[in-house]
Amino acid sequence: LDRVMAVVAASSTGCSPSERSLRIAEAAWQFDDSMRDQVVDEYPTRPEARELHLECLAAEMRYNRALFAMLALSVFETPAWFCGTSDSRDGTSSRMLLQDGDALLSGVPYIPPLPGLLIEVVLLYVLAKKWML
């Protein structure tokens, strides 16, 4: 925090407005890193670096949420081994009909295979966007 305060104090002394804004941006970056317990010896001076850093942080947050959604989807997705039909009109049911009778699958309402697959494709797209950064 002392380092951030030193950068802010240095930015208030006779420098151009663009240089001052760069120093304030660096102080903000240092403050963000200090809140995450990260120590960086030297920061990039180009403003685009900060924008890319913020973009990476946002992508990481979306990635973590997509991983959690994949985990939640695995609970409500129809098992791959199951090949029955649903007994309700909307396709979501906790009882699936088999040719021999009913199969009660843990009492959880299941998502039909096609919507589950579409949700997985969207989540995989979000995961891939982070991998491409």
DRENTORKE-965735 format. One line per 4 residues: number of its first residue (from 1); their letters; for each residue y negated, x, z of C-alpha. Coordinates in pm, 1 decimal, m for minus. Layout:
N
NUM> A> Y,X,Z ~ ...
END
This chain:
133
1> LDRV> 0.0,0.0,0.0 ~ m232.0,294.5,66.3 ~ m175.1,410.8,m289.2 ~ m272.2,66.9,m423.7
5> MAVV> m588.5,66.6,m215.9 ~ m675.2,416.2,m345.5 ~ m641.6,296.2,m705.8 ~ m861.0,m7.7,m638.3
9> AASS> m1122.5,207.1,m461.0 ~ m1125.1,453.7,m749.9 ~ m1171.3,168.2,m997.9 ~ m1492.4,53.6,m829.8
13> TGCS> m1669.6,384.2,m886.3 ~ m1863.4,443.1,m1212.2 ~ m1614.7,378.3,m1491.2 ~ m1615.6,157.8,m1798.1
17> PSER> m1501.7,m205.1,m1766.1 ~ m1190.5,m144.4,m1979.1 ~ m1088.6,154.7,m1766.7 ~ m1156.1,m45.8,m1453.4
21> SLRI> m935.4,m331.9,m1572.8 ~ m656.8,m84.1,m1652.1 ~ m678.5,60.1,m1301.9 ~ m674.1,m285.6,m1145.7
25> AEAA> m369.3,m373.8,m1358.6 ~ m198.6,m55.1,m1237.7 ~ m280.9,m148.2,m877.4 ~ m131.4,m493.6,m933.9
29> WQFD> 180.5,m333.5,m1079.6 ~ 207.1,m100.0,m779.9 ~ 163.2,m392.4,m543.8 ~ 439.1,m589.7,m720.8
33> DSMR> 671.2,m291.0,m699.0 ~ 591.1,m236.9,m331.4 ~ 681.3,m600.3,m258.9 ~ 1023.3,m532.7,m416.8
37> DQVV> 1064.7,m201.9,m226.1 ~ 1050.4,4.3,m544.2 ~ 881.1,342.1,m554.2 ~ 754.3,468.3,m889.4
41> DEYP> 580.9,803.1,m916.5 ~ 398.3,740.6,m1242.3 ~ 304.7,421.2,m1425.8 ~ 246.7,381.7,m1800.6
45> TRPE> m117.1,365.3,m1904.0 ~ m79.2,129.8,m2200.1 ~ m137.5,m241.0,m2121.2 ~ 156.1,m338.5,m2345.6
49> AREL> 393.1,m169.5,m2099.8 ~ 293.6,m411.3,m1824.0 ~ 341.1,m709.7,m2055.9 ~ 687.4,m584.8,m2152.9
53> HLEC> 771.7,m529.8,m1787.2 ~ 669.2,m886.9,m1701.9 ~ 872.0,m1015.7,m1997.3 ~ 1176.7,m826.4,m1869.2
57> LAAE> 1132.1,m971.1,m1520.4 ~ 1112.0,m1324.5,m1664.0 ~ 1422.5,m1261.1,m1876.5 ~ 1609.4,m1136.3,m1570.0
61> MRYN> 1515.6,m1451.9,m1379.3 ~ 1635.0,m1673.3,m1669.1 ~ 1953.5,m1464.2,m1688.5 ~ 2029.8,m1517.7,m1318.3
65> RALF> 1970.4,m1892.1,m1349.7 ~ 2194.7,m1911.4,m1657.7 ~ 2472.4,m1726.6,m1471.1 ~ 2444.5,m1976.5,m1186.8
69> AMLA> 2452.4,m2265.1,m1437.4 ~ 2768.5,m2116.8,m1595.5 ~ 2927.7,m2106.1,m1252.0 ~ 2829.0,m2467.9,m1183.0
73> LSVF> 2953.4,m2572.5,m1526.7 ~ 3294.0,m2421.8,m1454.3 ~ 3331.8,m2670.5,m1167.1 ~ 3257.1,m2977.5,m1382.8
77> ETPA> 3417.3,m2864.9,m1707.9 ~ 3744.9,m3019.2,m1819.6 ~ 4027.0,m2766.7,m1766.0 ~ 4144.9,m2593.8,m2083.7
81> WFCG> 4507.4,m2686.0,m2014.5 ~ 4429.4,m3056.3,m1990.7 ~ 4471.0,m3264.4,m2307.2 ~ 4423.1,m3622.8,m2195.7
85> TSDS> 4165.9,m3892.4,m2258.2 ~ 3904.8,m4027.1,m2024.8 ~ 3932.5,m4374.1,m1873.2 ~ 3556.8,m4443.8,m1882.0
89> RDGT> 3320.9,m4524.1,m2166.8 ~ 3078.8,m4232.6,m2111.7 ~ 3357.4,m3973.5,m2099.9 ~ 3290.6,m3854.3,m1746.6
93> SSRM> 3561.9,m3944.4,m1500.7 ~ 3756.7,m3807.4,m1210.0 ~ 4073.2,m3978.1,m1342.9 ~ 4204.4,m3878.2,m1680.7
97> LLQD> 4474.5,m4074.3,m1857.4 ~ 4791.4,m3903.6,m1966.4 ~ 5060.9,m4061.9,m2178.3 ~ 5290.8,m4079.4,m1874.1
101> GDAL> 5026.1,m4202.8,m1629.3 ~ 4718.6,m4088.7,m1438.8 ~ 4629.8,m3734.3,m1343.5 ~ 4380.4,m3710.6,m1061.0
105> LSGV> 4193.7,m3383.5,m1109.2 ~ 4031.7,m3304.9,m772.4 ~ 3816.7,m3617.4,m772.0 ~ 3528.1,m3439.9,m947.4
109> PYIP> 3371.7,m3611.3,m1251.0 ~ 3442.1,m3390.6,m1551.1 ~ 3221.2,m3319.1,m1850.2 ~ 3397.4,m3387.4,m2181.6
113> PLPG> 3486.1,m3076.1,m2386.5 ~ 3222.4,m3106.6,m2661.5 ~ 2914.7,m3145.0,m2435.3 ~ 3056.0,m2869.9,m2212.5
117> LLIE> 3089.5,m2640.8,m2512.6 ~ 2732.3,m2714.4,m2625.0 ~ 2599.2,m2636.8,m2276.7 ~ 2794.4,m2309.8,m2277.1
121> VVLL> 2648.5,m2210.4,m2615.0 ~ 2293.6,m2268.5,m2488.8 ~ 2362.2,m2068.7,m2171.5 ~ 2520.1,m1785.3,m2370.0
125> YVLA> 2206.7,m1776.3,m2587.2 ~ 1993.1,m1730.7,m2274.2 ~ 2225.9,m1453.8,m2154.3 ~ 2218.1,m1280.5,m2494.0
129> KKWM> 1836.7,m1282.6,m2503.2 ~ 1830.2,m1069.6,m2189.0 ~ 2093.4,m834.4,m2330.1 ~ 1879.7,m785.3,m2643.5
133> L> 1572.1,m673.3,m2444.9
END
